[in-house]
Protein backbone atom coordinates (compact mmCIF):
# COMPACT_ATOMS: atom_id res chain seq x y z
CA UNK A 1 0.00 0.00 0.00
CA UNK A 2 1.38 3.42 -0.95
CA UNK A 3 0.31 6.87 0.27
CA UNK A 4 1.42 10.27 -1.00
CA UNK A 5 1.93 13.38 1.14
CA UNK A 6 3.94 16.56 0.81
CA UNK A 7 6.00 15.94 3.97
CA UNK A 8 6.64 12.79 6.00
CA UNK A 9 7.67 13.39 9.62
CA UNK A 10 9.42 10.53 11.40
CA UNK A 11 8.93 10.88 15.15
CA UNK A 12 5.84 12.10 16.94
CA UNK A 13 7.27 13.69 20.04
CA UNK A 14 6.75 17.40 20.70
CA UNK A 15 9.07 18.45 17.85
CA UNK A 16 7.53 16.10 15.29
CA UNK A 17 3.95 16.88 16.26
CA UNK A 18 4.82 20.58 16.52
CA UNK A 19 6.18 20.53 12.96
CA UNK A 20 3.02 18.76 11.79
CA UNK A 21 0.89 21.46 13.41
CA UNK A 22 3.00 24.24 11.86
CA UNK A 23 2.83 22.69 8.40
CA UNK A 24 -0.80 21.64 8.72
CA UNK A 25 -1.88 25.16 9.59
CA UNK A 26 0.01 26.35 6.49
CA UNK A 27 -2.00 23.98 4.30
CA UNK A 28 0.71 21.35 3.80
CA UNK A 29 -0.30 17.67 3.86
CA UNK A 30 1.76 15.60 6.28
CA UNK A 31 2.14 12.08 7.58
CA UNK A 32 3.60 11.56 11.07
CA UNK A 33 5.05 8.17 12.00
CA UNK A 34 5.53 7.50 15.73
CA UNK A 35 6.39 4.27 17.53
CA UNK A 36 4.72 5.24 20.81
CA UNK A 37 1.00 5.01 21.17
CA UNK A 38 0.77 6.47 24.68
CA UNK A 39 2.90 9.12 26.37
CA UNK A 40 5.86 8.49 28.66
CA UNK A 41 5.02 9.87 32.10
CA UNK A 42 8.58 11.10 32.61
CA UNK A 43 8.55 14.86 33.29
CA UNK A 44 11.41 15.90 31.02
CA UNK A 45 11.53 19.11 29.00
CA UNK A 46 9.70 21.16 31.62
CA UNK A 47 11.25 24.61 31.26
CA UNK A 48 9.47 26.40 28.41
CA UNK A 49 10.90 29.61 26.98
CA UNK A 50 9.06 32.67 25.81
CA UNK A 51 9.66 31.68 22.19
CA UNK A 52 8.06 28.28 22.77
CA UNK A 53 4.97 29.96 24.19
CA UNK A 54 4.92 32.27 21.15
CA UNK A 55 4.77 29.17 18.96
CA UNK A 56 1.74 27.91 20.85
CA UNK A 57 0.14 31.33 20.50
CA UNK A 58 0.48 31.24 16.71
CA UNK A 59 -0.83 27.67 16.70
CA UNK A 60 -3.91 28.93 18.55
CA UNK A 61 -3.39 26.79 21.66
CA UNK A 62 -1.43 28.93 24.12
CA UNK A 63 -4.40 29.09 26.53
CA UNK A 64 -4.80 25.32 26.39
CA UNK A 65 -1.10 24.96 27.13
CA UNK A 66 -1.21 27.24 30.15
CA UNK A 67 -4.33 25.44 31.40
CA UNK A 68 -2.29 22.21 31.35
CA UNK A 69 0.17 23.64 33.88
CA UNK A 70 0.57 21.41 36.94
CA UNK A 71 2.41 23.81 39.20
CA UNK A 72 0.45 26.75 40.69
CA UNK A 73 1.16 30.06 38.97
CA UNK A 74 2.64 31.39 42.22
CA UNK A 75 5.55 28.96 41.90
CA UNK A 76 8.37 30.58 39.94
CA UNK A 77 9.89 28.66 37.04
CA UNK A 78 13.29 29.64 38.47
CA UNK A 79 15.15 27.84 41.19
CA UNK A 80 17.63 27.66 44.04
CA UNK A 81 21.32 26.81 43.79
CA UNK A 82 22.89 25.49 47.00
CA UNK A 83 26.43 24.55 48.02
CA UNK A 84 26.94 20.85 48.90
CA UNK A 85 23.30 20.18 49.85
CA UNK A 86 19.93 21.91 50.11
CA UNK A 87 20.32 22.55 53.83
CA UNK A 88 23.47 24.61 53.27
CA UNK A 89 23.67 28.15 54.58
CA UNK A 90 25.08 29.10 51.17
CA UNK A 91 22.38 29.38 48.51
CA UNK A 92 20.92 31.87 46.09
CA UNK A 93 17.67 32.13 44.14
CA UNK A 94 17.95 34.83 41.48
CA UNK A 95 15.44 35.45 38.74
CA UNK A 96 16.16 33.44 35.63
CA UNK A 97 14.38 33.40 32.27
CA UNK A 98 11.61 35.69 33.43
CA UNK A 99 14.01 38.64 33.42
CA UNK A 100 13.66 38.85 29.62
CA UNK A 101 9.88 38.33 29.46
CA UNK A 102 9.19 41.87 28.25
CA UNK A 103 11.19 41.29 25.04
CA UNK A 104 8.76 38.60 23.92
CA UNK A 105 5.02 38.41 23.33
CA UNK A 106 4.53 35.51 25.77
CA UNK A 107 5.97 34.86 29.21
CA UNK A 108 7.90 31.68 29.94
CA UNK A 109 6.22 28.79 31.74
CA UNK A 110 6.85 25.35 33.17
CA UNK A 111 5.16 21.94 32.98
CA UNK A 112 5.97 18.25 32.40
CA UNK A 113 6.59 17.46 28.75
CA UNK A 114 3.73 14.96 28.63
CA UNK A 115 1.29 17.74 29.51
CA UNK A 116 2.53 19.75 26.52
CA UNK A 117 2.36 16.69 24.28
CA UNK A 118 -1.29 16.11 25.15
CA UNK A 119 -2.10 19.67 24.03
CA UNK A 120 -0.15 19.18 20.78
CA UNK A 121 -1.76 15.82 20.05
CA UNK A 122 -5.22 17.31 20.51
CA UNK A 123 -4.37 20.12 18.09
CA UNK A 124 -2.89 17.88 15.40
CA UNK A 125 -5.95 15.61 15.60
CA UNK A 126 -8.07 18.58 14.51
CA UNK A 127 -6.11 19.07 11.27
CA UNK A 128 -7.61 17.15 8.36
CA UNK A 129 -4.44 17.43 6.24
CA UNK A 130 -2.26 15.69 8.86
CA UNK A 131 -2.33 11.90 9.25
CA UNK A 132 -0.66 10.48 12.38
CA UNK A 133 0.21 6.79 12.56
CA UNK A 134 0.96 5.86 16.16
CA UNK A 135 2.46 2.43 16.75
CA UNK A 136 4.51 2.47 13.52
CA UNK A 137 8.23 2.92 12.86
CA UNK A 138 10.37 3.88 9.88
CA UNK A 139 12.55 1.14 8.43
CA UNK A 140 14.09 2.62 5.27
CA UNK A 141 14.35 6.13 3.83
CA UNK A 142 15.09 6.59 0.12
CA UNK A 143 15.22 9.76 -1.96
CA UNK A 144 15.77 10.92 -5.51
CA UNK A 145 15.22 14.12 -7.47
CA UNK A 146 11.45 13.63 -7.44
CA UNK A 147 10.81 12.88 -3.78
CA UNK A 148 11.24 10.46 -0.89
CA UNK A 149 9.98 6.96 -0.10
CA UNK A 150 9.72 5.73 3.47
CA UNK A 151 8.92 2.13 4.36
CA UNK A 152 7.16 1.85 7.70
CA UNK A 153 6.17 -1.23 9.72
CA UNK A 154 3.66 -1.80 12.46
CA UNK A 155 5.11 -2.27 15.94
CA UNK A 156 4.13 -5.68 17.26
CA UNK A 157 2.15 -6.42 14.09
CA UNK A 158 2.53 -7.49 10.49
CA UNK A 159 1.52 -4.24 8.80
CA UNK A 160 3.83 -2.61 6.27
CA UNK A 161 3.33 0.51 4.14
CA UNK A 162 5.29 2.72 1.78
CA UNK A 163 4.82 6.47 2.20
CA UNK A 164 5.83 8.88 -0.55
CA UNK A 165 6.35 12.63 -0.23
CA UNK A 166 8.33 15.60 -1.47
CA UNK A 167 10.36 15.75 1.77
CA UNK A 168 11.03 13.74 4.91
CA UNK A 169 11.98 15.24 8.27
CA UNK A 170 13.55 13.15 11.02
CA UNK A 171 12.31 14.22 14.44
CA UNK A 172 13.12 10.79 15.83
CA UNK A 173 15.48 11.53 18.69
CA UNK A 174 19.17 11.25 19.46
CA UNK A 175 19.43 7.81 17.83
CA UNK A 176 17.63 9.03 14.71
CA UNK A 177 17.03 6.46 11.98
CA UNK A 178 16.68 9.27 9.46
CA UNK A 179 20.01 10.86 10.39
CA UNK A 180 21.82 7.52 10.25
CA UNK A 181 20.36 6.51 6.90
CA UNK A 182 21.18 9.81 5.20
CA UNK A 183 24.73 9.64 6.57
CA UNK A 184 24.97 12.71 8.80
CA UNK A 185 27.69 12.58 11.47
CA UNK A 186 27.55 14.25 14.90
CA UNK A 187 30.32 15.89 16.92
CA UNK A 188 30.56 17.53 20.35
CA UNK A 189 31.75 17.20 23.94
CA UNK A 190 31.53 13.84 25.70
CA UNK A 191 32.06 14.07 29.45
CA UNK A 192 32.26 10.27 29.89
CA UNK A 193 29.81 10.50 32.77
CA UNK A 194 26.67 8.47 33.49
CA UNK A 195 23.73 10.34 35.00
CA UNK A 196 20.67 8.97 36.76
CA UNK A 197 17.15 10.27 36.27
CA UNK A 198 14.91 9.26 39.15
CA UNK A 199 11.20 10.08 39.28
CA UNK A 200 9.82 9.70 42.77
CA UNK A 201 7.33 10.87 45.37
CA UNK A 202 8.32 12.32 48.73
CA UNK A 203 6.11 14.47 50.92
CA UNK A 204 8.99 14.72 53.39
CA UNK A 205 11.21 16.36 50.80
CA UNK A 206 8.48 18.90 50.07
CA UNK A 207 8.10 19.72 53.75
CA UNK A 208 11.86 19.94 54.28
CA UNK A 209 12.29 22.57 51.54
CA UNK A 210 9.81 25.08 52.89
CA UNK A 211 12.78 27.21 53.95
CA UNK A 212 13.00 28.37 50.33
CA UNK A 213 10.72 30.63 48.27
CA UNK A 214 7.98 28.98 46.21
CA UNK A 215 10.09 27.76 43.30
CA UNK A 216 10.27 24.82 40.92
CA UNK A 217 13.88 23.62 40.82
CA UNK A 218 16.81 23.07 43.19
CA UNK A 219 20.41 22.72 42.01
CA UNK A 220 23.18 21.36 44.25
CA UNK A 221 26.85 22.12 43.55
CA UNK A 222 29.07 19.63 45.34
CA UNK A 223 32.86 20.14 45.00
CA UNK A 224 33.31 16.36 44.70
CA UNK A 225 31.31 16.23 41.46
CA UNK A 226 33.56 18.26 39.11
CA UNK A 227 30.89 20.80 38.20
CA UNK A 228 28.19 18.24 37.42
CA UNK A 229 24.86 19.06 38.98
CA UNK A 230 22.57 17.29 41.35
CA UNK A 231 19.22 18.64 40.32
CA UNK A 232 15.76 18.38 41.86
CA UNK A 233 12.64 19.47 39.98
CA UNK A 234 9.07 19.62 41.19
CA UNK A 235 6.42 17.81 39.18
CA UNK A 236 3.68 19.13 41.43
CA UNK A 237 3.36 20.79 44.83
CA UNK A 238 3.29 18.22 47.57
CA UNK A 239 5.12 15.06 46.58
CA UNK A 240 6.10 14.66 42.90
CA UNK A 241 9.79 15.05 42.02
CA UNK A 242 12.45 14.22 39.46
CA UNK A 243 16.18 14.10 40.21
CA UNK A 244 19.29 14.14 37.99
CA UNK A 245 22.75 13.31 39.38
CA UNK A 246 26.08 11.80 38.30
CA UNK A 247 26.60 8.18 39.37
CA UNK A 248 29.46 5.64 38.97
CA UNK A 249 29.83 4.04 35.55
CA UNK A 250 28.77 0.57 36.74
CA UNK A 251 25.54 1.79 38.39
CA UNK A 252 22.38 -0.23 37.76
CA UNK A 253 18.86 -0.02 39.14
CA UNK A 254 19.68 -2.85 41.54
CA UNK A 255 23.18 -2.13 42.85
CA UNK A 256 22.87 1.47 44.02
CA UNK A 257 21.09 3.23 46.91
CA UNK A 258 19.31 6.09 45.12
CA UNK A 259 17.36 7.10 48.21
CA UNK A 260 20.62 7.66 50.09
CA UNK A 261 21.93 9.74 47.17
CA UNK A 262 18.81 11.91 47.25
CA UNK A 263 19.03 12.32 51.01
CA UNK A 264 22.68 13.37 50.79
CA UNK A 265 21.88 16.00 48.17
CA UNK A 266 18.85 17.18 50.14
CA UNK A 267 20.82 17.34 53.40
CA UNK A 268 18.22 15.48 55.46
CA UNK A 269 16.45 12.13 55.65
CA UNK A 270 13.34 11.79 53.50
CA UNK A 271 11.50 8.69 52.40
CA UNK A 272 11.21 8.25 48.61
CA UNK A 273 8.81 6.12 46.58
CA UNK A 274 10.29 5.62 43.11
CA UNK A 275 8.22 5.57 39.94
CA UNK A 276 11.12 5.46 37.47
CA UNK A 277 14.90 5.09 37.49
CA UNK A 278 16.81 5.51 34.23
CA UNK A 279 20.25 6.57 33.00
CA UNK A 280 21.67 8.88 30.36
CA UNK A 281 25.13 9.89 29.09
CA UNK A 282 26.40 13.39 29.78
CA UNK A 283 27.38 14.65 26.35
CA UNK A 284 26.74 17.45 23.88
CA UNK A 285 26.31 16.35 20.26
CA UNK A 286 25.34 18.33 17.17
CA UNK A 287 24.87 17.07 13.61
CA UNK A 288 27.32 18.35 11.02
CA UNK A 289 24.41 19.47 8.81
CA UNK A 290 20.63 19.40 9.15
CA UNK A 291 19.84 18.56 5.52
CA UNK A 292 20.88 16.09 2.84
CA UNK A 293 18.83 16.52 -0.31
CA UNK A 294 15.14 16.09 0.45
CA UNK A 295 15.78 14.73 3.95
CA UNK A 296 16.08 17.02 6.98
CA UNK A 297 16.43 16.52 10.72
CA UNK A 298 15.20 18.53 13.70
CA UNK A 299 15.15 18.42 17.49
CA UNK A 300 17.23 15.75 19.24
CA UNK A 301 17.94 14.12 15.88
CA UNK A 302 19.96 17.24 15.03
CA UNK A 303 21.28 18.17 18.47
CA UNK A 304 21.26 16.67 21.95
CA UNK A 305 22.74 17.71 25.26
CA UNK A 306 22.31 17.39 29.03
CA UNK A 307 19.00 18.76 30.35
CA UNK A 308 20.77 21.80 31.79
CA UNK A 309 18.95 25.08 31.34
CA UNK A 310 16.00 23.74 29.32
CA UNK A 311 17.70 24.29 25.95
CA UNK A 312 16.87 20.99 24.25
CA UNK A 313 13.10 20.94 23.80
CA UNK A 314 12.95 24.68 23.24
CA UNK A 315 15.65 24.53 20.57
CA UNK A 316 13.76 21.70 18.91
CA UNK A 317 10.61 23.81 18.73
CA UNK A 318 12.68 26.71 17.40
CA UNK A 319 13.86 24.32 14.67
CA UNK A 320 10.17 23.88 13.88
CA UNK A 321 9.62 27.65 13.75
CA UNK A 322 12.53 28.04 11.33
CA UNK A 323 11.92 25.01 9.13
CA UNK A 324 8.13 25.02 8.96
CA UNK A 325 7.60 28.21 6.99
CA UNK A 326 10.54 27.51 4.69
CA UNK A 327 9.25 24.05 3.78
CA UNK A 328 5.78 25.49 3.20
CA UNK A 329 7.23 28.32 1.07
CA UNK A 330 9.13 25.84 -1.10
CA UNK A 331 6.09 23.59 -1.52
CA UNK A 332 3.82 26.58 -2.23
CA UNK A 333 6.16 27.73 -4.98
CA UNK A 334 7.43 31.09 -3.74
CA UNK A 335 10.40 29.82 -1.71
CA UNK A 336 13.55 28.42 -3.28
CA UNK A 337 15.85 25.48 -2.59
CA UNK A 338 18.33 28.07 -1.34
CA UNK A 339 15.78 29.31 1.19
CA UNK A 340 15.26 25.77 2.48
CA UNK A 341 19.02 25.26 2.81
CA UNK A 342 19.18 28.23 5.17
CA UNK A 343 17.42 26.10 7.79
CA UNK A 344 20.72 24.30 8.40
CA UNK A 345 22.73 27.48 7.75
CA UNK A 346 20.85 29.33 10.50
CA UNK A 347 20.08 26.65 13.08
CA UNK A 348 23.35 24.68 13.12
CA UNK A 349 25.58 27.45 14.55
CA UNK A 350 22.90 28.36 17.12
CA UNK A 351 22.91 24.98 18.74
CA UNK A 352 26.64 24.44 18.36
CA UNK A 353 27.22 27.58 20.44
CA UNK A 354 24.38 26.71 22.81
CA UNK A 355 25.90 23.32 23.54
CA UNK A 356 29.50 24.44 23.86
CA UNK A 357 29.19 27.98 25.27
CA UNK A 358 26.07 27.76 27.45
CA UNK A 359 26.13 24.12 28.61
CA UNK A 360 29.60 22.57 28.41
CA UNK A 361 31.28 25.85 29.37
CA UNK A 362 28.96 26.25 32.34
CA UNK A 363 29.91 22.81 33.67
CA UNK A 364 33.57 23.80 33.43
CA UNK A 365 32.84 27.20 35.02
CA UNK A 366 31.15 25.52 37.98
CA UNK A 367 34.05 23.08 38.28
CA UNK A 368 36.64 25.87 38.36
CA UNK A 369 34.66 27.86 40.92
CA UNK A 370 34.32 24.90 43.27
CA UNK A 371 38.03 24.14 42.95
CA UNK A 372 39.00 27.75 43.63
CA UNK A 373 36.69 28.65 46.52
CA UNK A 374 35.96 26.69 49.67
CA UNK A 375 34.25 28.00 52.84
CA UNK A 376 36.33 25.59 54.95
CA UNK A 377 39.52 27.29 53.76
CA UNK A 378 38.38 30.91 53.69
CA UNK A 379 34.72 31.52 54.45
CA UNK A 380 34.78 35.28 53.85
CA UNK A 381 36.45 34.86 50.46
CA UNK A 382 33.99 32.11 49.53
CA UNK A 383 30.94 34.18 50.49
CA UNK A 384 32.09 37.17 48.42
CA UNK A 385 32.73 34.93 45.41
CA UNK A 386 29.49 32.99 45.94
CA UNK A 387 27.45 36.19 45.83
CA UNK A 388 29.11 37.24 42.56
CA UNK A 389 28.72 33.74 41.17
CA UNK A 390 24.99 33.79 41.87
CA UNK A 391 24.50 36.93 39.83
CA UNK A 392 26.07 35.31 36.77
CA UNK A 393 22.89 33.40 35.89
CA UNK A 394 21.10 36.60 34.96
CA UNK A 395 23.99 37.64 32.74
CA UNK A 396 23.81 34.30 30.90
CA UNK A 397 20.09 34.70 30.31
CA UNK A 398 20.53 38.20 28.95
CA UNK A 399 23.36 37.14 26.63
CA UNK A 400 21.48 34.14 25.25
CA UNK A 401 19.72 35.72 22.30
CA UNK A 402 19.88 33.46 19.24
CA UNK A 403 19.98 35.48 16.04
CA UNK A 404 20.49 35.03 12.32
CA UNK A 405 22.43 38.19 11.48
CA UNK A 406 24.79 36.31 9.17
CA UNK A 407 22.12 34.42 7.23
CA UNK A 408 22.16 34.63 3.44
CA UNK A 409 18.42 35.51 3.51
CA UNK A 410 18.82 38.32 6.08
CA UNK A 411 19.97 41.84 5.21
CA UNK A 412 22.19 41.93 8.29
CA UNK A 413 25.32 43.91 9.15
CA UNK A 414 28.41 43.20 7.00
CA UNK A 415 30.63 40.45 8.39
CA UNK A 416 28.03 39.22 10.90
CA UNK A 417 27.32 35.58 11.76
CA UNK A 418 24.43 33.49 13.05
CA UNK A 419 24.98 33.11 16.79
CA UNK A 420 23.44 32.11 20.10
CA UNK A 421 25.14 35.14 21.66
CA UNK A 422 23.40 38.49 21.55
CA UNK A 423 21.64 41.13 23.59
CA UNK A 424 18.05 42.00 24.37
CA UNK A 425 16.86 45.36 23.15
CA UNK A 426 13.64 46.88 21.84
CA UNK A 427 15.45 48.19 18.77
CA UNK A 428 14.36 46.37 15.60
CA UNK A 429 17.49 44.68 14.18
CA UNK A 430 17.90 42.58 11.06
CA UNK A 431 18.42 38.96 12.04
CA UNK A 432 16.85 39.31 15.49
CA UNK A 433 13.50 38.48 17.00
CA UNK A 434 10.97 41.29 16.71
CA UNK A 435 10.24 42.79 20.17
CA UNK A 436 6.53 43.24 20.94
CA UNK A 437 5.06 46.73 21.04
CA UNK A 438 1.50 48.09 21.27
CA UNK A 439 -0.27 49.43 18.22
CA UNK A 440 -2.49 52.50 18.32
CA UNK A 441 -5.49 50.15 17.94
CA UNK A 442 -4.76 48.78 21.41
CA UNK A 443 -3.58 45.44 20.07
CA UNK A 444 -0.02 44.20 20.24
CA UNK A 445 1.89 44.04 16.98
CA UNK A 446 2.15 40.26 17.44
CA UNK A 447 -1.63 40.00 17.26
CA UNK A 448 -1.53 41.54 13.78
CA UNK A 449 1.47 39.79 12.20
CA UNK A 450 0.57 37.82 9.09
CA UNK A 451 1.39 34.15 8.40
CA UNK A 452 3.78 35.25 5.65
CA UNK A 453 6.00 38.33 5.63
CA UNK A 454 4.82 41.47 7.42
CA UNK A 455 5.92 45.04 6.72
CA UNK A 456 5.58 47.42 9.67
CA UNK A 457 5.18 50.90 8.22
CA UNK A 458 5.37 53.43 11.04
CA UNK A 459 4.68 56.94 9.77
CA UNK A 460 6.52 56.19 6.54
CA UNK A 461 5.95 57.37 2.97
CA UNK A 462 3.30 55.44 1.02
CA UNK A 463 5.61 55.12 -1.96
CA UNK A 464 8.08 53.06 0.02
CA UNK A 465 5.29 50.75 1.18
CA UNK A 466 3.92 50.28 -2.34
CA UNK A 467 7.35 49.30 -3.65
CA UNK A 468 7.37 46.36 -1.23
CA UNK A 469 3.78 45.41 -2.03
CA UNK A 470 4.50 45.35 -5.76
CA UNK A 471 7.77 43.42 -5.36
CA UNK A 472 6.15 40.79 -3.13
CA UNK A 473 3.13 40.48 -5.42
CA UNK A 474 5.28 39.95 -8.49
CA UNK A 475 7.03 37.02 -6.79
CA UNK A 476 3.96 35.52 -5.11
CA UNK A 477 5.39 36.21 -1.66
CA UNK A 478 2.62 36.64 0.95
CA UNK A 479 2.97 40.09 2.51
CA UNK A 480 0.81 41.91 5.05
CA UNK A 481 1.28 45.63 5.70
CA UNK A 482 0.66 47.12 9.14
CA UNK A 483 0.53 50.92 8.96
CA UNK A 484 0.69 52.94 12.16
CA UNK A 485 2.23 56.07 13.65
CA UNK A 486 5.79 56.31 14.91
CA UNK A 487 4.93 56.90 18.57
CA UNK A 488 3.10 55.22 21.46
CA UNK A 489 6.07 52.94 22.20
CA UNK A 490 6.84 52.04 18.60
CA UNK A 491 9.60 54.65 18.48
CA UNK A 492 11.59 52.13 20.56
CA UNK A 493 12.10 50.20 17.32
CA UNK A 494 14.21 53.16 16.08
CA UNK A 495 13.13 52.38 12.51
CA UNK A 496 10.04 53.37 10.52
CA UNK A 497 10.06 50.40 8.15
CA UNK A 498 10.56 46.87 9.48
CA UNK A 499 10.24 43.74 7.34
CA UNK A 500 9.45 40.65 9.41
CA UNK A 501 9.46 37.08 8.16
CA UNK A 502 6.99 34.31 9.16
CA UNK A 503 8.95 33.17 12.24
CA UNK A 504 8.89 36.71 13.71
CA UNK A 505 12.52 37.46 12.88
CA UNK A 506 13.37 40.81 11.29
CA UNK A 507 15.00 40.56 7.85
CA UNK A 508 15.43 44.27 7.03
CA UNK A 509 14.94 47.69 8.58
CA UNK A 510 15.03 51.22 7.17
CA UNK A 511 13.52 54.67 7.35
CA UNK A 512 13.00 55.65 3.72
CA UNK A 513 12.41 52.34 1.97
CA UNK A 514 14.76 49.96 0.24
CA UNK A 515 16.81 51.21 -2.71
CA UNK A 516 15.65 48.08 -4.55
CA UNK A 517 12.60 46.43 -2.97
CA UNK A 518 12.48 43.84 -5.75
CA UNK A 519 16.05 42.69 -5.10
CA UNK A 520 15.45 42.68 -1.34
CA UNK A 521 12.36 40.46 -1.65
CA UNK A 522 14.36 38.13 -3.90
CA UNK A 523 17.05 37.88 -1.24
CA UNK A 524 14.76 37.13 1.71
CA UNK A 525 12.90 34.43 -0.25
CA UNK A 526 16.17 32.79 -1.28
CA UNK A 527 16.05 33.62 -4.99
CA UNK A 528 18.88 36.13 -5.30
CA UNK A 529 21.16 38.51 -3.41
CA UNK A 530 20.71 42.27 -3.80
QUIVENHU-V153160 format. One line per field, one symbol per residue. ss: DSSP state (~ for helix, > for strand, _ for the rest). phi: phi as a letter, one per 30 degrees, with the letter a starting at -180 (. if undefined). psi: psi as a letter, one per 20 degrees, with the letter a starting at -180 (. if undefined). A space follows every 10 residues. Layout:
BEGIN
ss: ???
phi: ???
psi: ???
END
This chain:
BEGIN
ss: _>>>__>>>> ___~~~~~~~ ~~~~~____> >>>>______ ______>>_~ ~~~~~~~~__ _~~~~~~___ _____>>>>> >>>_______ >>____~~~~ ~~~_____>> __~~~~~~~~ ~~~~~____> >>>>_>>>>> >>>>__>>>> >>>>_____> >>>>>_>>>> ______~~~~ ~____>>__> >>>>>>>>>> >_~~~~~~__ ____>>>>>> >_~~~____> >>>>_____> >>>>>>>___ _______~~~ ~~~~~~____ __>>>>>>>> >>>_>>>___ >>__>>>_~~ ~_>>______ ~~~~~~~~~~ ~~~~~~~~~~ ~~____~~~~ ~~~~~~~~~~ ~~~~~~~~~~ ~~~~~~~~~~ ~~______~~ ~~~~~~~~~~ ~~~~~~~~~> >>>_______ ________>> >_________ __>____>__ ___>~~~___ __>>>>>>__ _~~~~~~~~~ ~~~~~___>> >>>>_____~ ~~~___>>>> ____>>>>>> ______~~~~ ~~~~______
phi: .bbcbdbccc jcdddddddd dedddcicdb cccbddcccd ccddhddcdd ddddeddddi bdddddddec ddedddddac cbciadcddc abbddbdddc eddbdbddaa adeddddddd ddddddcdcb cccdibbdcb bbbbdclbbb cbbddibcdb bcccadbbbd ccidcedded dcicdbblcc dhbdccccca badddeddcd dcddbcbbcc ccedchjddc bcbdcbckad bbbcadbedc dbdccbcddd ddddddjada dbcdcabbbb cdacbbddbc abiccbbaid dcabaddcii ddedddddee eddedddddd ddjcccdddd ddededdedd dededdccce ddeddddddd ddcbdddadd dddddddddd dddddddddd bebcedddcb dddeidbdad dabcadddbd jcedddbdcd djddeddced dcdbcdccic dddddddded ddddciddbc cccadcaijd dddibcbbcc cdcicdcaba cbjddbdddd ddddcicacd
psi: pqqprhppoo okahgghghh gggghjjppq ppppgqgapp lplrlhoprg hghhghghik khhhghhipg qqhhoqiaaq pqpgrijqio qqmrqdhiij hiirhqqrap qqhhgghggg hhghhiohjp ppnqkqqpgq pqqaiiaqpp pqqppjajqp qppqrhqqpo kkahkpgggg hjkprqrapo ilppqqoppr pohhgghiji irrnrhqopp ophijkiqqp pppphaogip qqpqqqrqhj prhijqnhgh gghghhjrpp qpophpprqq pnqpppqhqj pocjprqrbh hhpqrqloik hfghhghhgg hghghggggg hiiiqrhhgh higghghghg hghggghifg hhghggghgh hhpphhgngg gghghgghhh ihghhgghin mprkhjqikp mrqpjrrpqi paqpqipppp iqppqqqqri iirqhhiiqr icqpooonkr phhgghhggg gghhjjpppp poprrmakhi ihhjqhpopp rijkpphqqr hjrqhnhghg hggijjhrp.
END
